[in-house]
């Protein structure tokens, strides 16, 4: 299977207002007769009829809840309409979960992948509905400090466990190129940014020049998630344990420190109702500090974590490139989420923050 730099999707669900579903909009409707026939032929234990609704978020790969009398499923598909080259690779997302599930790593159960676009108009896959807690705010309101700490520790431990999986042993040896991850990501998102560029942004141009020249050495290689954060996890209802890690469309083989530093960005992101922690009294809340989080990750993996300013600049640049793809889809009229326009306005601020971290990492002013 080809590398994610050639096949990943081009939009992170950064708004994540996916609690609950809505009636499926007309433009997102599926052919239920054909879909039912596919379920009958491919999903063991399926028994219709199907009813369905659409999750509120999921603006990169539209996501549906599929209900039957006996079981509920989740269907994720590529967006309809014109896509950027190699974007929205639902087949890769499926492959990652399908390989990780048998190892005991917490992912939804996979039921089937359909690459025949004649069924519903795009590629799609079907997975189980993870019945647990979705936690959207980094402050974890309404939860006691001891449980908050346990939730954060579980999140860090689960990421560490992913990074310790041997890709060859679990059948993902060909999932990507194991070396030069950051160089390939920078090249990919620079290209995607240019393909979807709508205005000139000096900060992005400077980062496109500077980042490839200053990449830290990659000491390890592992499966990397690419979008690992609190609101991409489902937790058990009755204990602080990860039930399922979601949204694998940016996964590949690569540098675990780049992946881990993306999670650590939340300690620098404003506390605005999402996963950001900046400005919160962490000790009072029971949430680990960044240093404590790094110490826990290092203790579990043995991987050295260097100063992360460069990685923060890199990850914010990558996010800006992804958001630019959303912005272009808004202009083209193919963005799936009602929140896409708001999302598209984040390109400039993300590029500016990336530039600030790059200066802290040594980029000449």
N, C-alpha and C positions, 0 to 999 in steps of 0.2 A: 504494500500500500504506500502511496506517495506521501511525502512529508506535508505537514500542516501548512508550511509556508506556501504551498501550492494549492491547498485545498481547504483552508479554514474559512469560517464564515466571517462576515465583515461588520457585525454589530453586536456589542455587548448590551444586555438588557439592564441598563444602568439605572432606570427608574424603578424597576422591580415592584410595581404596585400590582402584584399578581395574587393577592389574597381575594379569592372569590372569582366568579366567572360572570360573563355577560352573554346575552343572546348573540349568536353569531351574526356579524354584519353581512349584508348582502354580498359584498365583494369577497368575503372570506368563506363563503358557504362551500361545502363539500358535496360531492355526489354520493349520497348515502347508499344508494343501491349498489354502486360499484364498490364502495368501501366495505359494505357488508359482505359482498362476495369475496373480497380479499381476506377479510377476517376469517370467514368460513374455511378458506383454503389454507390459511397460514398460521392462525393462532389457535393453539391447542386449548380445548376446553371452552372455546367461544360459543355463546348461545345468545342470539339476538332476541328482540330487536334493539337497534341502536337509537339512543338519543344523545345529543351533544350540545356543548356550549364552548365558549372561548375564554381562556384566561385573560384577565384585563391587560397584563403586560405582555412580555414575549415579543418585543418588537424586532428582534433579529430573526428568529425562527418562530413563526406563529404557532401557538400551542393550544390544544383543545382538550377538554375533558370528554371522554367517551364513556357513557353509562349504558349498561345492559342490566337486565333483571338480576343477574347474579354477580356481576363484577364491574369495577370501574377501571378504565385505562387512561393513559395520556398519549396523545398523538402530537408529534412535532413535525412540521413540514418546512420546506423551503418557501420563501415568499413567492407569490405569483408575480409575473412580470419580469422585466429585464434585470439581471443580476450582474454585479461585477465579476470578472473572471475568477473562477475557482471559489466563489463565495458561498456561504451558508451550507457547509458540508455536513449535512445531517448523517451521512454515511459514516463519517469519522466519529461523530458523537456516539452513534450506536456502537461502533467497533470498540471504543474505549470502555463503555459500560459492559458490553458483552464479554470482554476479556477480564475485566476486574471483578465482576460479580462472583464467579466461581472461586476466587481467592479469599472471599469473605470480606472484601473491602465494601463499604456501604455505598451501593448504587441501586437505583431502581431495577427491578426485574425487567429484562428485555424480552419482547415477544416476537418482534419481526421487523425487518427493514424492507421497504418497497422502493426500488429504483425505477419502476415503470411509471413514467409521468402520465400515462393515459388513465390511471386509476382515479386520481383526484386533481391532476394538473401540475403536480410537482412531486419530487422525492419526499418520502416521509418515513418515520419509524414509529413503533408503538412500544410503550413501556408501561410498567405498573404504576399505579397511583400510590405514592409514599404517604401513608397515613400518620402524620406526626405534626410537630410544631414548626411553623415558619416564623423566624425571628428577624425582624426587619430593622430595628433600631439598635445601634451599637451599645446604647446605654442599658438595654434590656430592662425597660421599666416594668415594675410589678414583680420583679424577681429578687430574691434575697442575695446579699453579697456573696455568700459561700457558693450558691448555685451559679451566680454569674461567673465567678472564677472557674468553676468546674466546666461551664459551657465553653469558655475561652480556651481552657486547657484541652478540652476534647477537640476543639476546632484545630488547634496547633498540632496535637498528636495525630489526628487523622491526616493532615497534610504531610506530616513527617512520614507516616506509614506509606502514603502514596509514593513519596520520593525514595523509599527503601525497596519498593517492588522492583524485581529484576525484569525488565521489559521482555527479554528473550524467554524467560521461564513462563511468563503469563501469556505469551503469544503476540506480543506487541513489538517484537524485535525489528519489524519493518515499518513501524508506525511513523517513523521520521528519522532524520539524520541526528545522531547522538551528539555531534560536536558543532561548534560555531553557532549555537542557538541565537544569541543576541544579535550577531551579525546578520543572520538570515531574517530574523524578525524585523530588524531595522530596515533592511532592504525591502522586505515585503510591505510593511506599512508605509514606507516612503512612496513606494509604487502605487499602493492603493490610495494614499492621500492625493497623489498627483492625478490619478484617474478620476477622482471625485472632487477635485479642487474647484471651489466656487469664488475664491478671492485670494489675494496675495497676503500671506501672513509671515512677516519677517522672523518671528520667533521659530516658526516651524522650519523655515529655510535654514536658519542657523543650526538648529538641532539636526537636521538632515545632513549637514556638513560635519558637525562636531562629533556626534555620537559614534559613527563607525570608526573614527580615528582613536577612540579612547576606551574601547571595550575591555573590561577586566577579564583576566583568564578564567576559563570555565574548568573548575576542578573536578566536577562530577557530572554524570548524565543520568536522567531518570525520566519517567513519565511526568509531564507537567500539565497542570489543569488549565492555566492561562486566565482564569477568571474566578479564583478561589476567594470567597469572602462569606461573611455571615449569612447574607440573604440568598446565597446559592446553596445553602445547606438546609436539610430537614432534620429536626431533632426528635428523639423519642418523646412521647407525650408526658411520661412519668419520671424521666431521669435525664441528666445532662449528658446524653450520648448521641453521636451523629447517626441518624437512621439512613440518610441518603445524601450523596453529593450530586448536585444537578449541573446542567449546562456545560457540557464537555466539548462544545464546538470549537474552542480554541486550544484543545489539548494536542500534544505532540510529544516527541522526545526532546529533551533539552536541559537547560541549566536550572537545577532546583532552587538556586539562590535567587535567580530572576523571578521565579514563581513565588517563593516565600516573601520576597521584598514587596511584591504586589499586595499581599495580605497586610504587610506591615505599613503600607501607605495609609491604612485606616487610622493609625495612631497620629497621622498628620492631616487627615481630612476633617473638616468642620463637623461638629455634632449637629446635624440638620435633620434628624429623623431617620437617616439611613445608617450605614455602618460606621460613620466617622466618630472619632473619639476626642478630637482636639477640643480643649476647653473644659473637658469633664474632670471631676475629681476622682481619678481612677482608684486610689487607695480606699476612699470612702465607699465607692461602689463595689469594690472587690475585684475590679478588672486588672489583670496583669499590666505592668508598664511595658513599654517596648523592650527594654533591657531584659525584663523577666521572660517575655515571650521568646526573644532570641535565645536566651539561656536554655529554655525548655526545648526548643527546636534543636539546638546544637547537641544537647545531652541525649536526645533520642536518635539523631541521625549521625552524629560525629562529623557533620559537614561544617567547615569554617564559614562564618558569615562576616564579611568585611564591612567597613563603613558603607552605608547604603545610599548616599546622595546620588551617585551615578545611576544606580538601579531605579531610584525614585524618578529621576529625570527620564530615563528610558521608558518606564511604565506609563508615565503621564503622556509622553510623546505617543506611545502606542495607543493609548485611550483617545488622544486627540485625533489620530488617524482614523480610528474606528468611528468616532463621532462624526467625522467629516463624511464618511460613507452614509451615515444616517441622514445628515444634512442634504446630501445629494439625492437620497431617496425621497425626502420631503419635497424637494423641488420637482423631482420627476413624478411625484404622486404615487409612489410604490411603498412608502413606509407603512408598516403594519399597525403600529401602536398609536393611540390617540395622543400620547405624550411625546411623540417623535419630534414635533417642532420645538418643544421646550428642550429636549435632549440636544437637538442640533445647535442650540445656542451656546453649548458648553465648549465648543472647539477652541475659541479664543482664550477663555480662562484656563483651560487645561494646558494649552501651549505656553501660556505665560508662567504657570506654576512649574512646568517642566523646565523652562528656561531658568527660573530661579534656583531650582535644585542643581541644574547643570553648572551655574555660576558657583554654587557651594562646593561642587565636585571639582572645580578647577578650570572651568571654561573661561577663557579670557573675556573680559567685559567688552 
